[in-house]
Amino acid sequence: MGTLVVIAQFFLSLSILVVLHEGGHYLAARMTGTRVEKFYLFFDFLFPFPNKMNFSLFKKKVGDTEYGIGWFPMGGYVSIAGMQDETQDAPEEGYVPKPDEYGAKSKPQKLLIMLGGVIVNFILGFFLYAMVLFVWGKEYLPMSEIKNGIYVDELGEEIGLKDGDKILSIGDYPFERFNPGILRMQLGLEDKKTINIIRGGQEMTLTVPDVVRKKLLTHEAKNYEIFGPLQPFYIDKVVKGSPAEKAGFSVGDQIMAFNDVSTPYFTDFRKQCLDNKGKEVQVGFIPNGEGTNMEYKTVALTDEGTMGVQNRTPDQYFNFASQEYGLMESIPAGINEGWNFIALQFKAFGKMFQGKIKAKDSLGGFGTIGGLFPSTWNWNKFWSITAMLSLILAIMNLLPIPLLDGGYVMFLLFEMITGKEIPEKVMNILMNIGLYLILALMVFANGMDILRALGWA
């Protein structure tokens, strides 16, 4: 069921972004008096072959434009009369364009048509960020709530952190809100090299090795949690038929020990379970979590190292804070969030060009995009992710690659600056190069998704 929810969110988000992006081109074309022959969500052909498997799931012609839904779910398009794109070749040499065709328009009008989709994506991204803040605000866990410090995984240990540490700042960036993503960003993209912590009641500064900071930018690092808040272990659910139910554990029991090892925190207990898979163990607990008298029960762990219980959720242990935004406050705050995200993308691009980030660690296909969505439907996260994807789509479409919006913009700016038209033969060659580049990127990105799924990358 979770997979279906992810797929549904992915296709809904993709459909919204495609329709609005192509709608931007459509509106700009209409504003300049340019005829639009087709407006499609998804392709009605086998992309990138416009003459292969031509059929649509739905179509209806209104005026000069055919509106439809294609069968090939990889994007969408508007077909603008007289314009060379993925659906049609350039007009023959010497062809005199009609007044309502792309070729008859001025350079500024063509530029507006080409930038229409990107403009809409930027506006949509900022708008969605603002509306998410307005409707849901920004919930966060203050670091002041993390009384017992953090637990760390293998990557956290490589960074130099230990269980029980309390993070004060990353370089000169104050760590006031609990969020491991901030550490990834500050160490990986912002080039901070130190972490200020409290360990054993003493303040100290950790210097993070360069090799570990680089590792934070790899795709492998995304599989690590790095750190989390230390939480006690109060049973919130006992799975029916599980070893815990058979042993007689109840909701509310506080787990405190594993054999002769004290396990005051959930992560302590979990580590012991994983080290004793399939064995009978003695679990110490305080019934109902009341008092100090500890009892023991014998539990036969499963081969996976579980006993069939769930811990309470973080919101049952910590007091989360929420920053609320009024309508007028949410707009500048949303724009600021969007700009911060864009700045991070350009920093990532910069590190990629410098060779500090490998393309295979940064690029992903449909699987990577789908993996952004949660397995349960959450409108807050859905719109936040859609806002992010809208800005990514805008940035990617501005790349100066022929067939992308940025490629057309590059050609138009060249013609406007030099006053010379690019010959049709040259344009055809450049468009073919652009097509091969786009296909290569798609194959590479989706191929990396497949290799990662198979554990080969």
C-alpha positions in Angstrom: 0.0 0.0 0.0 2.8 2.4 0.9 4.4 1.9 -2.6 1.0 2.8 -4.3 0.8 6.0 -2.2 4.3 7.0 -3.2 3.5 6.4 -6.9 0.2 8.3 -6.6 2.0 11.3 -5.0 4.7 11.2 -7.7 2.3 11.2 -10.6 0.1 13.9 -9.1 3.1 16.1 -8.4 4.5 15.4 -11.9 1.2 16.2 -13.5 0.8 19.5 -11.7 4.3 20.6 -12.6 4.0 19.5 -16.3 0.7 21.2 -16.8 1.7 24.5 -15.2 5.2 24.5 -16.9 3.7 23.9 -20.3 0.9 26.3 -19.4 3.5 29.0 -19.0 4.7 28.5 -22.6 1.0 28.3 -23.7 0.1 31.6 -22.0 3.2 33.4 -23.3 2.4 32.2 -26.8 -1.2 33.4 -26.6 -0.1 36.7 -25.3 2.2 37.2 -28.3 -0.5 36.0 -30.8 1.3 32.8 -31.6 -0.8 29.7 -32.5 -0.5 26.7 -30.2 -1.4 23.5 -32.0 -1.2 21.0 -29.1 -1.2 21.1 -25.3 -0.5 17.7 -23.8 0.1 16.2 -20.4 2.4 13.3 -21.1 3.5 12.4 -24.6 1.1 11.0 -27.2 4.1 9.2 -28.9 7.1 7.1 -27.9 9.5 9.9 -26.7 11.7 11.0 -28.4 10.3 9.6 -31.7 7.3 11.8 -32.6 6.1 9.5 -35.3 6.1 6.3 -33.3 3.1 4.8 -31.4 1.0 8.0 -31.9 -2.1 7.8 -29.7 -3.6 9.6 -26.7 -5.7 8.6 -23.8 -7.9 11.7 -24.2 -8.0 14.6 -26.6 -10.3 17.4 -27.5 -9.8 20.3 -30.0 -10.9 23.7 -28.9 -10.3 26.5 -31.4 -6.8 26.0 -32.9 -5.5 23.9 -30.1 -5.8 20.2 -29.4 -5.7 19.5 -25.7 -5.0 15.9 -24.5 -3.4 13.4 -22.2 -0.8 11.2 -23.8 0.0 7.6 -23.0 3.8 8.0 -22.3 4.1 9.4 -18.8 7.4 11.2 -19.0 6.5 14.9 -19.1 4.4 16.8 -21.6 4.6 19.5 -24.3 3.0 22.3 -26.2 3.4 22.3 -29.9 3.9 25.9 -31.1 3.2 26.6 -34.7 6.4 27.0 -36.8 8.8 26.1 -34.0 11.4 23.3 -34.0 11.0 21.1 -30.9 10.7 17.5 -29.9 7.5 17.2 -31.9 8.3 18.9 -35.2 11.2 19.8 -37.4 12.2 23.3 -38.3 10.4 24.9 -41.3 12.1 24.3 -44.7 14.7 26.9 -45.7 13.2 29.9 -47.4 9.8 29.3 -45.8 7.9 32.5 -45.0 6.2 32.1 -41.6 2.6 33.1 -41.1 1.8 36.0 -38.8 0.6 33.6 -36.0 3.7 31.4 -36.2 6.7 31.4 -34.0 9.1 32.4 -36.8 7.2 35.6 -37.4 7.6 36.9 -33.9 10.2 39.4 -32.6 13.2 38.2 -30.6 11.8 39.6 -27.3 8.5 37.8 -28.0 10.3 34.5 -28.7 12.3 35.0 -25.5 9.0 35.4 -23.5 7.6 32.2 -25.0 10.7 30.3 -24.2 10.9 31.6 -20.6 7.2 31.2 -19.9 7.4 27.7 -18.4 10.5 28.5 -16.3 8.9 31.7 -15.0 5.8 29.8 -13.9 8.0 27.1 -12.2 9.8 29.8 -10.1 6.5 31.5 -9.2 4.9 28.2 -8.3 7.9 27.1 -6.1 7.9 30.3 -4.1 4.1 30.3 -3.8 4.0 26.8 -2.6 6.7 27.4 0.0 4.8 30.4 1.2 1.4 28.5 1.4 3.0 25.6 3.3 4.3 28.1 5.9 0.9 29.8 6.0 -1.2 26.7 6.4 1.1 24.5 8.5 3.8 26.8 9.9 7.2 25.3 10.6 7.3 22.6 13.3 10.7 21.9 14.8 12.4 20.2 17.8 14.4 22.8 19.8 17.8 21.5 20.9 16.9 22.6 24.4 14.6 19.6 24.5 17.4 17.1 23.9 18.3 16.7 27.6 20.2 13.5 27.2 22.0 14.2 24.1 22.2 12.3 20.8 22.9 8.8 19.6 25.0 8.3 16.5 25.3 5.7 13.8 28.5 4.6 11.9 28.7 7.8 9.8 28.1 9.9 12.9 31.1 8.1 14.6 33.3 8.8 11.6 32.4 12.5 12.0 33.7 12.2 15.5 30.4 12.3 17.4 29.5 10.0 20.3 26.4 8.9 22.1 25.4 11.5 24.7 26.9 14.5 22.9 25.0 17.7 22.7 25.6 19.8 19.6 26.0 23.5 20.1 27.0 24.7 16.6 28.5 23.6 13.3 31.4 26.0 12.7 29.8 29.4 13.4 26.3 28.2 12.6 24.2 27.8 15.8 22.5 24.4 16.0 19.3 25.5 17.7 16.8 23.3 15.9 17.3 19.5 15.8 17.9 18.6 12.1 20.6 16.2 10.9 20.2 17.8 7.4 21.6 21.0 8.7 24.8 19.2 9.6 25.0 17.6 6.1 24.5 21.0 4.5 27.0 23.0 6.7 29.8 20.4 6.6 29.2 19.3 3.0 28.1 22.3 1.1 29.0 25.3 3.3 32.5 23.9 4.0 32.3 24.2 7.7 35.0 22.0 9.3 34.3 21.9 13.0 31.4 21.0 15.4 31.1 22.5 18.8 29.7 20.1 21.4 29.2 19.3 25.0 30.6 15.9 26.0 30.6 14.7 29.6 29.7 18.2 30.8 32.7 19.8 29.0 32.6 22.0 25.9 34.9 20.9 23.1 35.4 21.3 19.4 35.6 18.5 16.9 37.5 18.9 13.6 35.8 16.8 10.9 38.3 15.1 8.5 38.0 16.3 4.9 37.5 12.7 3.7 34.4 12.4 5.9 33.0 15.8 4.8 33.3 14.7 1.2 31.6 11.4 2.1 28.5 13.4 3.3 28.0 14.5 -0.3 27.9 11.0 -1.7 24.7 9.0 -2.4 25.8 6.4 0.1 25.6 8.9 2.9 21.9 9.3 2.3 21.4 5.9 3.8 22.7 7.0 7.1 20.7 8.8 9.8 24.0 10.2 11.3 22.4 11.0 14.7 19.1 11.2 16.5 17.8 12.3 19.9 18.3 9.8 22.7 14.9 8.5 23.8 13.9 6.2 26.7 12.0 3.0 25.8 8.3 2.9 26.8 6.3 0.3 24.9 3.7 2.0 22.7 2.5 -1.1 20.9 2.8 -4.9 21.2 2.5 -6.8 18.0 -0.1 -9.6 18.2 1.5 -13.1 18.2 5.0 -11.6 18.8 7.6 -12.8 21.3 6.8 -9.8 23.4 3.1 -10.7 23.6 4.0 -14.3 24.4 6.3 -13.1 27.2 3.5 -11.0 28.7 4.7 -7.4 28.0 2.1 -4.6 27.9 1.8 -1.1 26.6 3.4 1.3 29.0 6.1 -1.0 30.3 9.5 0.8 30.4 12.4 -1.4 29.1 15.5 -0.8 31.2 17.9 -3.8 30.7 19.0 -6.5 28.4 20.5 -9.6 30.2 22.9 -7.9 32.6 23.4 -4.8 30.4 21.7 -1.5 31.3 19.7 -0.1 28.4 18.2 3.2 29.5 17.6 4.3 25.9 15.9 2.7 23.0 19.1 2.7 20.8 21.0 0.8 23.6 18.3 -1.9 23.6 18.2 -2.1 19.8 22.0 -2.6 19.6 21.8 -5.5 22.1 18.9 -7.1 20.1 20.8 -7.0 16.8 23.8 -8.6 18.5 21.6 -11.5 19.9 19.4 -12.4 16.9 17.4 -15.6 17.4 18.5 -16.1 21.1 16.6 -16.3 24.4 17.3 -13.2 26.5 16.3 -11.6 29.8 14.6 -8.3 29.4 14.5 -6.0 32.4 11.5 -3.6 32.6 9.5 -1.5 35.0 5.8 -2.5 34.8 3.7 0.4 33.5 6.8 2.6 33.8 5.8 3.4 37.4 8.2 3.2 40.3 11.7 1.8 40.4 11.3 -1.9 40.9 12.5 -3.8 37.8 11.3 -7.2 36.8 12.7 -9.6 34.2 11.0 -11.7 31.5 12.5 -14.3 29.1 12.0 -13.4 25.5 13.0 -15.4 22.4 14.2 -12.8 19.8 13.3 -13.4 16.2 16.0 -14.1 13.6 15.9 -10.4 12.7 16.6 -9.4 16.3 13.2 -8.1 17.2 10.7 -8.9 19.9 7.6 -7.3 18.4 7.2 -3.9 20.2 7.3 -0.3 19.2 8.7 2.6 21.1 6.7 5.8 21.7 7.0 8.4 19.0 9.3 11.5 19.6 6.3 13.8 20.1 5.4 11.7 23.2 8.9 12.4 24.7 9.7 15.9 23.5 7.9 19.2 23.2 8.0 20.3 19.6 7.7 24.0 18.8 5.9 25.6 15.9 6.6 28.8 14.2 3.3 30.2 12.8 3.1 32.6 9.8 0.3 35.0 8.8 -0.5 35.5 5.2 1.7 38.6 4.8 4.5 37.0 6.8 4.4 33.7 4.8 5.1 35.4 1.4 8.5 36.8 2.1 9.4 33.8 4.3 8.4 31.4 1.4 10.4 33.4 -1.1 13.4 33.3 1.3 13.0 29.5 1.7 12.9 29.1 -2.1 16.0 31.3 -2.7 17.9 29.4 0.0 17.1 26.2 -1.8 18.2 27.6 -5.1 21.4 28.8 -3.6 22.1 25.3 -2.3 21.5 23.8 -5.7 24.0 26.2 -7.3 26.6 25.4 -4.6 26.1 21.7 -5.3 26.6 22.4 -9.1 29.7 24.3 -8.3 31.1 21.5 -6.3 30.2 19.1 -9.0 32.2 21.2 -11.6 35.1 21.3 -9.1 35.1 17.6 -8.9 34.2 17.6 -5.2 30.8 15.9 -5.9 30.6 13.0 -8.4 27.8 13.1 -10.9 26.8 9.6 -10.0 26.1 10.7 -6.4 24.0 13.7 -7.4 21.9 12.6 -10.3 18.9 10.4 -10.0 15.9 9.4 -12.2 12.3 8.8 -11.5 13.1 6.4 -8.7 15.1 9.0 -6.8 12.3 11.6 -7.3 9.7 9.1 -6.2 11.8 8.3 -3.1 11.3 11.8 -1.9 7.7 11.2 -1.1 6.6 9.5 2.1 4.8 6.1 2.1 1.7 7.7 3.8 -0.2 10.6 2.4 0.9 13.9 3.9 -0.2 17.1 2.3 2.3 19.2 4.1 5.2 17.1 2.7 3.5 16.7 -0.7 3.3 20.4 -1.3 6.8 21.0 0.2 8.3 18.4 -2.2 6.4 19.8 -5.1 7.7 23.3 -4.4 11.2 21.9 -4.3 10.7 20.0 -7.6 9.2 23.0 -9.3 12.4 25.0 -8.6 14.6 22.1 -9.7 12.6 21.9 -12.9 13.1 25.6 -13.5 16.9 25.4 -12.9 17.3 22.3 -15.1 15.3 23.8 -17.9 17.6 26.8 -17.9 20.6 24.7 -18.7 22.0 25.8 -22.1 21.3 22.5 -23.8 19.5 22.5 -27.1 15.8 21.4 -26.9 15.7 22.6 -23.3 14.3 26.1 -22.7 17.8 27.3 -21.8 19.1 26.1 -25.2 16.5 28.2 -27.0 17.2 31.2 -24.8 20.9 30.8 -25.5 20.3 30.8 -29.3 18.0 33.8 -29.0 20.4 35.8 -26.9 23.2 35.0 -29.4 21.0 36.3 -32.3 20.0 39.4 -30.3 23.6 40.3 -29.4 25.2 39.5 -32.8 22.2 40.5 -35.0 22.8 37.3 -37.0 20.4 34.4 -37.5 21.7 30.9 -36.8 21.6 28.9 -40.0 18.9 26.2 -40.1 21.5 23.5 -40.8 23.5 24.5 -37.8 20.3 24.6 -35.7 19.4 21.1 -36.8 22.8 19.8 -35.8 22.6 21.5 -32.4 19.1 20.2 -31.8 20.2 16.6 -32.5 23.2 17.0 -30.2 20.8 18.4 -27.5 18.5 15.4 -28.0 21.3 12.9 -27.6 22.6 14.7 -24.5 19.2 14.7 -22.9 18.7 11.0 -23.7 22.1 10.2 -22.3 21.4 12.1 -19.1 18.0 10.3 -18.7 19.6 6.9 -19.3 22.4 7.7 -16.9 20.2 9.0 -14.1 17.6 6.2 -14.3 20.4 3.7 -14.8 22.0 4.8 -11.6 18.6 4.3 -9.8 18.5 0.7 -11.1 22.1 0.1 -10.1 21.5 1.5 -6.6 18.4 -0.6 -6.2 20.4 -3.7 -7.1 23.2 -2.6 -4.7 25.7 -2.2 -7.4 26.3 1.5 -7.0 
